């Protein structure tokens, strides 16, 4: 599972064989340049999701419900989910939280919209946490996370993302549940992994968490390519004789 926010990247990821594409509210960070995921709007998420859907022929597309689109009440949550499904053509939505948003999850599921859960470090609650450090190290929080995971499965969620929690806790959750558990910073004992594409490709350089493995350094490759282009244009080497009409 990887994130996608636009047609061109989604086309590459889908063709490469990624099983699930997450149109994440992380677009707020890596696309729009915000410090947190909170500013991105429902309209903006629908725009990104529509772009991704047009590129995909095989991957499952999951779209984050953004901050403020589901916390108010279950009716608002349902309206938000329906807008995403109708206006973008997405396959499912993802929602952060456990018992606190149970009614919203049930209301969305009652309309036939598949829901992926998200527990552990939930970035939309960053101002409550005050930090992006590992969650559920303490017994009470770990116990609540397990209870919330069971609740999400019982409600009917088809999968759960666990973010930045101890690996052994993630293992316990994955062993107890029958639905897939996808980890990000949650160790190897889960059913799948998700990363932000811009992070794993080295497009974003500032974000360097322990769980991130960079599979490319595209920042350097792109910078070098642009510098070569600038040099060729200034020296009138581009366009060459076989590059114009």
Secondary structure, DSSP 8 states (H G I E B T S, - for coil): -EE--SHHHHHHHHHHT-SEEEE-TTHHHHTT--SSSTT--HHHHHHHHHHHHTT-SSSEEEEE--TTSSSS-HHHHHHHHHHHHHHH--SEEEEE-SGGGHHHHHHHHHTT--EEEEEES-GGGHHHH-S-S-B--SHHHHHHHHHHHHHHHHHT-SEEEEESB-HHHHHHHHHH-SSEEEEESS-SSSSEE-B-HHHHTTS--S---TT---S--HHHHHHHHHHHHHHHHHTT-SS-GGG--
